[in-house]
């Protein structure tokens, strides 16, 4: 699991932010954001400096890019 700020997470995510790289995303019961990549990799993020509403905005952005999200 990677712990990071929202700004660092978005900077890391930006190059991969489409359905050509990310298969799906999930928010688990601990509010950890899990990204599943098409190559079989999985990254788990604990975003340390934001609330659930801000994470919801990230999930909305993923949906807008065509990435399935499970909450």
Residue frames as qw, qx, qy, qz and C-alpha x, y, z in Angstrom:
[[0.000, 0.890, 0.455, 0.000, 0.00, 0.00, 0.00],
 [0.397, 0.273, -0.002, 0.876, 1.19, 3.48, -0.84],
 [0.179, -0.797, -0.436, 0.378, 0.38, 6.41, 1.43],
 [0.356, 0.172, 0.251, 0.884, 0.37, 9.73, -0.37],
 [0.161, 0.435, 0.256, -0.848, -1.26, 13.13, -0.53],
 [0.579, 0.634, 0.476, -0.190, -4.13, 13.77, -2.93],
 [0.281, 0.868, -0.266, -0.312, -1.91, 16.04, -5.03],
 [0.161, -0.498, 0.826, 0.207, 0.83, 13.38, -5.29],
 [0.551, 0.220, 0.801, -0.076, -1.75, 10.71, -6.11],
 [0.541, 0.764, 0.251, -0.248, -3.27, 12.77, -8.93],
 [0.146, 0.798, -0.507, -0.290, 0.18, 13.56, -10.35],
 [0.302, -0.274, 0.906, 0.112, 1.09, 9.86, -10.32],
 [0.539, 0.389, 0.727, -0.172, -2.26, 8.84, -11.79],
 [0.356, 0.721, -0.035, -0.594, -2.48, 11.40, -14.62],
 [0.168, 0.463, -0.731, -0.472, -0.42, 9.48, -17.24],
 [0.001, 0.053, 0.997, 0.057, -2.53, 6.32, -16.68],
 [0.329, 0.323, 0.504, -0.730, -5.93, 7.98, -16.41],
 [0.592, 0.273, -0.339, -0.678, -7.82, 6.10, -19.11],
 [0.901, -0.030, 0.317, -0.296, -9.36, 2.74, -19.80],
 [0.742, 0.537, -0.400, 0.043, -6.37, 1.75, -21.96],
 [0.290, 0.445, -0.709, 0.464, -4.34, 1.28, -18.76],
 [0.273, -0.119, 0.691, -0.658, -6.71, 1.00, -15.81],
 [0.240, -0.227, -0.902, -0.279, -9.18, -1.89, -15.89],
 [0.449, -0.705, -0.469, -0.285, -11.17, -0.77, -12.83],
 [0.078, 0.401, -0.484, 0.774, -11.05, 1.04, -9.50],
 [0.607, -0.504, -0.609, -0.079, -12.46, 0.21, -6.11],
 [0.162, -0.589, 0.387, -0.691, -12.85, 1.98, -2.79],
 [0.536, -0.134, -0.821, 0.144, -12.58, -0.52, 0.05],
 [0.512, -0.722, -0.460, -0.072, -14.15, -0.41, 3.52],
 [0.577, -0.519, -0.125, 0.619, -11.09, 1.44, 4.88],
 [0.254, 0.938, 0.056, -0.231, -11.34, 4.15, 2.17],
 [0.412, -0.425, 0.606, 0.532, -8.26, 2.80, 0.41],
 [0.618, 0.633, -0.108, -0.453, -8.39, 3.37, -3.32],
 [0.645, -0.157, 0.705, 0.249, -7.47, 0.27, -5.32],
 [0.492, 0.642, -0.290, -0.511, -6.57, 0.50, -8.98],
 [0.792, 0.028, 0.597, 0.125, -6.52, -2.62, -11.16],
 [0.143, 0.645, -0.462, -0.592, -4.42, -2.32, -14.31],
 [0.848, 0.383, -0.139, -0.340, -4.88, -4.21, -17.57],
 [0.488, 0.511, -0.698, 0.111, -1.46, -5.85, -17.19],
 [0.768, -0.274, -0.576, 0.052, -2.63, -7.58, -13.99],
 [0.327, 0.123, -0.481, 0.804, -1.02, -5.17, -11.55],
 [0.386, -0.777, -0.469, -0.163, -2.90, -3.77, -8.58],
 [0.280, 0.273, -0.354, 0.849, -1.99, -0.65, -6.59],
 [0.410, -0.717, -0.560, 0.063, -3.54, 0.24, -3.24],
 [0.219, 0.440, -0.131, 0.861, -3.45, 3.86, -2.11],
 [0.339, -0.697, -0.526, 0.350, -4.14, 5.46, 1.23],
 [0.218, 0.623, 0.117, 0.741, -4.66, 9.12, 0.44],
 [0.476, -0.286, -0.581, 0.595, -3.71, 10.80, 3.67],
 [0.104, -0.224, -0.191, 0.950, -4.84, 14.40, 3.33],
 [0.348, -0.108, -0.383, -0.849, -8.40, 14.29, 2.06],
 [0.514, 0.047, 0.611, -0.600, -11.89, 13.29, 3.06],
 [0.484, 0.257, 0.835, 0.058, -14.38, 10.87, 1.54],
 [0.422, 0.816, 0.251, -0.304, -15.99, 13.63, -0.55],
 [0.104, 0.778, -0.495, -0.373, -12.66, 14.41, -2.22],
 [0.319, -0.168, 0.912, 0.195, -12.08, 10.72, -2.89],
 [0.506, 0.554, 0.635, -0.185, -15.57, 10.65, -4.41],
 [0.321, 0.855, -0.119, -0.389, -14.49, 13.41, -6.80],
 [0.100, -0.507, 0.799, 0.307, -11.51, 11.29, -7.85],
 [0.426, 0.180, 0.886, 0.001, -13.84, 8.34, -8.46],
 [0.466, 0.753, 0.325, -0.332, -16.11, 10.56, -10.57],
 [0.162, 0.769, -0.466, -0.406, -13.13, 11.60, -12.66],
 [0.258, -0.219, 0.922, 0.190, -12.27, 7.94, -13.22],
 [0.483, 0.477, 0.716, -0.165, -15.85, 7.20, -14.30],
 [0.355, 0.832, 0.007, -0.425, -15.78, 10.14, -16.72],
 [0.080, 0.627, -0.698, -0.336, -12.73, 8.57, -18.34],
 [0.797, 0.175, -0.429, -0.388, -14.60, 5.30, -18.88],
 [0.272, 0.262, -0.869, 0.320, -13.09, 3.38, -15.98],
 [0.659, -0.474, -0.512, -0.282, -15.53, 1.18, -14.01],
 [0.002, 0.408, -0.579, 0.706, -15.61, 2.06, -10.31],
 [0.632, -0.422, -0.643, -0.097, -16.93, -0.02, -7.45],
 [0.131, -0.533, 0.391, -0.739, -17.68, 1.61, -4.08]]
